[in-house]
């Protein structure tokens, strides 16, 4: 009887540990989705502000008075 109890206990412990292993993979996928979302928002902002950023870089380049360097 003790042998049966030990087998059932080992079986239940193994089954209970299994969802924790799956959670680790899901967490990595969730982090990847968050990073992809942030990258997508950043790309949209850069493309939306393209003219403003271009003018900002041109103004900065023109403000630097170096004869040898070009922008």
SULKA-V367552 format. One record per backbone hydrogen bond with DSSP energy under -1.0 kcal/mol. NH is the residue of the N-H (numbers start at 1). CO is the residue of the C=O. E is the energy in kcal/mol with one decimal. If there is no record, write none. Layout:
nh=NH co=CO e=E
nh=NH co=CO e=E
This chain:
nh=5 co=1 e=-2.1
nh=6 co=2 e=-2.3
nh=7 co=3 e=-2.1
nh=8 co=4 e=-2.4
nh=9 co=5 e=-2.5
nh=10 co=6 e=-2.3
nh=11 co=7 e=-2.5
nh=12 co=8 e=-2.7
nh=13 co=9 e=-2.3
nh=14 co=10 e=-2.2
nh=15 co=11 e=-2.1
nh=16 co=12 e=-2.3
nh=17 co=13 e=-1.5
nh=21 co=17 e=-1.1
nh=22 co=18 e=-1.5
nh=23 co=19 e=-1.9
nh=24 co=20 e=-1.3
nh=25 co=21 e=-1.1
nh=26 co=22 e=-1.9
nh=27 co=23 e=-2.4
nh=28 co=24 e=-1.7
nh=29 co=25 e=-2.0
nh=30 co=26 e=-2.4
nh=31 co=27 e=-2.4
nh=32 co=28 e=-2.1
nh=33 co=29 e=-2.2
nh=34 co=30 e=-2.2
nh=35 co=31 e=-2.5
nh=36 co=32 e=-2.4
nh=37 co=33 e=-2.3
nh=38 co=34 e=-2.4
nh=39 co=35 e=-2.4
nh=40 co=36 e=-2.2
nh=41 co=37 e=-2.3
nh=42 co=38 e=-2.5
nh=43 co=39 e=-2.3
nh=44 co=40 e=-2.2
nh=45 co=41 e=-2.3
nh=46 co=42 e=-2.3
nh=47 co=43 e=-2.4
nh=48 co=44 e=-2.3
nh=49 co=45 e=-2.1
nh=53 co=49 e=-2.8
nh=54 co=50 e=-2.5
nh=55 co=51 e=-2.3
nh=56 co=52 e=-2.2
nh=57 co=53 e=-2.5
nh=58 co=54 e=-2.4
nh=59 co=55 e=-2.7
nh=60 co=56 e=-2.1
nh=61 co=57 e=-2.5
nh=62 co=58 e=-2.6
nh=63 co=59 e=-1.7
nh=64 co=60 e=-1.1
nh=66 co=64 e=-1.1
